[in-house]
Amino acid sequence: MPDFNIKKMMILIKYKHYNEFLRGMFEYAIYENK
């Protein structure tokens, strides 16, 4: 059971970083299109 919780935490951490990555790419695309 603890192993499942660790995996869930890892997924949440990766998802958070992925959201920040997508937001950064989106802002960069807007900056490039100006």
C-alpha positions in Angstrom: 0.0 0.0 0.0 2.7 2.6 0.8 4.2 1.8 -2.6 1.0 2.9 -4.3 1.0 6.2 -2.4 4.6 6.9 -3.5 3.6 6.2 -7.1 0.6 8.5 -6.8 2.8 11.3 -5.4 5.3 10.8 -8.2 2.5 11.2 -10.7 1.2 14.3 -9.0 4.7 15.9 -9.0 5.3 15.0 -12.7 1.9 16.4 -13.6 2.6 19.7 -11.8 5.9 20.1 -13.6 4.1 19.2 -16.9 1.5 21.9 -16.3 4.3 24.5 -15.7 6.1 23.3 -18.8 2.9 23.7 -20.9 2.3 27.1 -19.5 5.8 28.1 -20.3 5.5 26.9 -23.9 2.2 28.7 -24.3 3.7 32.0 -23.0 6.7 31.5 -25.3 4.4 31.0 -28.3 2.5 34.2 -27.5 5.8 36.1 -27.2 7.0 34.7 -30.5 3.8 35.6 -32.3 4.0 39.3 -31.4 
